[in-house]
């Protein structure tokens, strides 16, 4: 199954297709734009789901003429790594072997699993793409009220990354980033969830919000202050952050429950009223393994909530 935005658009509009992959306790979203360009937001391919996921991608990624290879082929124009945790880039080597990645948008924040094989592959792939296509093949997007890119008539806004909203560059390559940010601060600074990439994709006045694992601090201190009252935050389909974890609303290390009155310094819920989603989709695995989604989140999400713990198909 998939979630095309057909329900939210006029019948004469071209399709923008959004596929939320069924990859268990991880995240993997494929967006196919009306002009057939493709964006893969995170990746979680395991030994158990590899055959199903690779096959599903093959059915959904358009075949186009590749001017680099001089043949018809399937590829991913942009791989967005929301943050460098294993369940957000696991198995990228398997995807890249079948559907080559042409460019990467990275959060700019070091992850917590730097010794893993998947992490090391991801870092090598970044270097390979920069060598092949140039420095701008791998960027850290800067949050801005101006679109980061317009693809097939869809506007893509970056709402959050490791970069500050006020940086003067439209986006930052890794070499430029390291030239203005102390390397030690970059490697040991804010948690990767606070600096997770958040993207808003606006097509025909309908909005898809991809939140990665962004936490309440990202929204309270970074996103809402810069985007409140702009209209950019209002959303039709919200892909819930961190598999429906309460970290979207509160500090998990301090609070067992989402209680803004009892824990006002470490809890924030105002962002959901800015987002006001029509549908909230929660990508999660079996509840018994990681206890996602958090049951308290259901009382705080606005709109129709759809957990994606599916038993058929690979996408939703």
ABEGO torsion letter per residue (X at the ends): XBBBAAAABBAABBBBBBBBBBAEBBBBBBBBBAAGBBBBBEBBBBAAAAAAAAAAAAAABBBBBBAAAGBBBBBBABBBBABBBAAAABGAAAAAAABBBABBBBAGBBBAAAABAAAAAAAAAAAAAAAAAEAAABBBBBBBABBABBBGGBBBBBABBABBAABABABBBAAAAAAABBAAAAAABBBAAAABBBBBBBBGGBBBBBAEABBAAAAAAAAAAAABGAGAABBABBBBBGGGBAAAABBAAABABBBAAABAAABBAAAAAAAGBABBBBBBBBAAAAGOBBAAAAAABBEBBBBABBABEABX
